[in-house]
Amino acid sequence: MSLNQQSPIRTQSPARWSRHLSRCACLALLLFCGCSSFNSEWRRVGKRPVAQDSIAGRWEGRWISDVNAHTGRLRCIITSETSGVCQARFRATYLKVLRYSYTVLLKVERRDNGWVFSGEEDLGAMAGGIYRYHGNATAMNFHSIYDSKYDRGLFEMRRP
């Protein structure tokens, strides 16, 4: 090959390489900010005393799929929205290293020794679509069944 001919190996221009790095940095920032945001909220809520008359607060435990026996760590922060509705912000670990966060609005009803709740959320096609939740909680224990098009299983948590 003569010096005047171009090499068949193409190199990216500095501007294109810079755009690629910028996109990767933005993606990493979004992923880490979600984790950082949840962890900051987790620490902040943990400084408050646990209310015995509310489902609100921190919960931790595990999830387990009845379909494929996958399991992982699960943490949740529940906050009261309005009368009878709570926001449950979940942070789940999958395959020990992958983490996924999402929020579900739960309709909560007080019962004699605790609460019953239900709700649903569309987690997107990649995560399995619409997930439905129903369960019960006492001041110290949280038990929920989840169900979607491709998966169903349990959430078992306790107060930390």
Secondary structure as a PSIPRED ss2 file (coil, helix, strand):
# PSIPRED VFORMAT (PSIPRED V4.0)

   1 M C   1.000  0.000  0.000
   2 S C   1.000  0.000  0.000
   3 L C   1.000  0.000  0.000
   4 N C   1.000  0.000  0.000
   5 Q C   1.000  0.000  0.000
   6 Q C   1.000  0.000  0.000
   7 S C   1.000  0.000  0.000
   8 P C   1.000  0.000  0.000
   9 I C   1.000  0.000  0.000
  10 R C   1.000  0.000  0.000
  11 T C   1.000  0.000  0.000
  12 Q C   1.000  0.000  0.000
  13 S C   1.000  0.000  0.000
  14 P H   0.000  1.000  0.000
  15 A H   0.000  1.000  0.000
  16 R H   0.000  1.000  0.000
  17 W H   0.000  1.000  0.000
  18 S H   0.000  1.000  0.000
  19 R H   0.000  1.000  0.000
  20 H H   0.000  1.000  0.000
  21 L H   0.000  1.000  0.000
  22 S H   0.000  1.000  0.000
  23 R H   0.000  1.000  0.000
  24 C H   0.000  1.000  0.000
  25 A H   0.000  1.000  0.000
  26 C H   0.000  1.000  0.000
  27 L H   0.000  1.000  0.000
  28 A H   0.000  1.000  0.000
  29 L H   0.000  1.000  0.000
  30 L H   0.000  1.000  0.000
  31 L H   0.000  1.000  0.000
  32 F H   0.000  1.000  0.000
  33 C H   0.000  1.000  0.000
  34 G H   0.000  1.000  0.000
  35 C H   0.000  1.000  0.000
  36 S H   0.000  1.000  0.000
  37 S H   0.000  1.000  0.000
  38 F H   0.000  1.000  0.000
  39 N H   0.000  1.000  0.000
  40 S H   0.000  1.000  0.000
  41 E H   0.000  1.000  0.000
  42 W H   0.000  1.000  0.000
  43 R H   0.000  1.000  0.000
  44 R H   0.000  1.000  0.000
  45 V H   0.000  1.000  0.000
  46 G H   0.000  1.000  0.000
  47 K C   1.000  0.000  0.000
  48 R C   1.000  0.000  0.000
  49 P C   1.000  0.000  0.000
  50 V C   1.000  0.000  0.000
  51 A C   1.000  0.000  0.000
  52 Q C   1.000  0.000  0.000
  53 D C   1.000  0.000  0.000
  54 S C   1.000  0.000  0.000
  55 I C   1.000  0.000  0.000
  56 A C   1.000  0.000  0.000
  57 G E   0.000  0.000  1.000
  58 R E   0.000  0.000  1.000
  59 W E   0.000  0.000  1.000
  60 E E   0.000  0.000  1.000
  61 G E   0.000  0.000  1.000
  62 R E   0.000  0.000  1.000
  63 W E   0.000  0.000  1.000
  64 I E   0.000  0.000  1.000
  65 S E   0.000  0.000  1.000
  66 D C   1.000  0.000  0.000
  67 V C   1.000  0.000  0.000
  68 N C   1.000  0.000  0.000
  69 A C   1.000  0.000  0.000
  70 H C   1.000  0.000  0.000
  71 T E   0.000  0.000  1.000
  72 G E   0.000  0.000  1.000
  73 R E   0.000  0.000  1.000
  74 L E   0.000  0.000  1.000
  75 R E   0.000  0.000  1.000
  76 C E   0.000  0.000  1.000
  77 I E   0.000  0.000  1.000
  78 I E   0.000  0.000  1.000
  79 T E   0.000  0.000  1.000
  80 S E   0.000  0.000  1.000
  81 E E   0.000  0.000  1.000
  82 T E   0.000  0.000  1.000
  83 S C   1.000  0.000  0.000
  84 G C   1.000  0.000  0.000
  85 V E   0.000  0.000  1.000
  86 C E   0.000  0.000  1.000
  87 Q E   0.000  0.000  1.000
  88 A E   0.000  0.000  1.000
  89 R E   0.000  0.000  1.000
  90 F E   0.000  0.000  1.000
  91 R E   0.000  0.000  1.000
  92 A E   0.000  0.000  1.000
  93 T E   0.000  0.000  1.000
  94 Y E   0.000  0.000  1.000
  95 L C   1.000  0.000  0.000
  96 K C   1.000  0.000  0.000
  97 V C   1.000  0.000  0.000
  98 L E   0.000  0.000  1.000
  99 R E   0.000  0.000  1.000
 100 Y E   0.000  0.000  1.000
 101 S E   0.000  0.000  1.000
 102 Y E   0.000  0.000  1.000
 103 T E   0.000  0.000  1.000
 104 V E   0.000  0.000  1.000
 105 L E   0.000  0.000  1.000
 106 L E   0.000  0.000  1.000
 107 K E   0.000  0.000  1.000
 108 V E   0.000  0.000  1.000
 109 E E   0.000  0.000  1.000
 110 R E   0.000  0.000  1.000
 111 R E   0.000  0.000  1.000
 112 D C   1.000  0.000  0.000
 113 N C   1.000  0.000  0.000
 114 G E   0.000  0.000  1.000
 115 W E   0.000  0.000  1.000
 116 V E   0.000  0.000  1.000
 117 F E   0.000  0.000  1.000
 118 S E   0.000  0.000  1.000
 119 G E   0.000  0.000  1.000
 120 E E   0.000  0.000  1.000
 121 E E   0.000  0.000  1.000
 122 D E   0.000  0.000  1.000
 123 L C   1.000  0.000  0.000
 124 G C   1.000  0.000  0.000
 125 A H   0.000  1.000  0.000
 126 M H   0.000  1.000  0.000
 127 A H   0.000  1.000  0.000
 128 G C   1.000  0.000  0.000
 129 G C   1.000  0.000  0.000
 130 I E   0.000  0.000  1.000
 131 Y E   0.000  0.000  1.000
 132 R E   0.000  0.000  1.000
 133 Y E   0.000  0.000  1.000
 134 H E   0.000  0.000  1.000
 135 G E   0.000  0.000  1.000
 136 N E   0.000  0.000  1.000
 137 A E   0.000  0.000  1.000
 138 T C   1.000  0.000  0.000
 139 A C   1.000  0.000  0.000
 140 M C   1.000  0.000  0.000
 141 N E   0.000  0.000  1.000
 142 F E   0.000  0.000  1.000
 143 H E   0.000  0.000  1.000
 144 S E   0.000  0.000  1.000
 145 I E   0.000  0.000  1.000
 146 Y E   0.000  0.000  1.000
 147 D E   0.000  0.000  1.000
 148 S C   1.000  0.000  0.000
 149 K C   1.000  0.000  0.000
 150 Y C   1.000  0.000  0.000
 151 D C   1.000  0.000  0.000
 152 R E   0.000  0.000  1.000
 153 G E   0.000  0.000  1.000
 154 L E   0.000  0.000  1.000
 155 F E   0.000  0.000  1.000
 156 E E   0.000  0.000  1.000
 157 M E   0.000  0.000  1.000
 158 R E   0.000  0.000  1.000
 159 R C   1.000  0.000  0.000
 160 P C   1.000  0.000  0.000
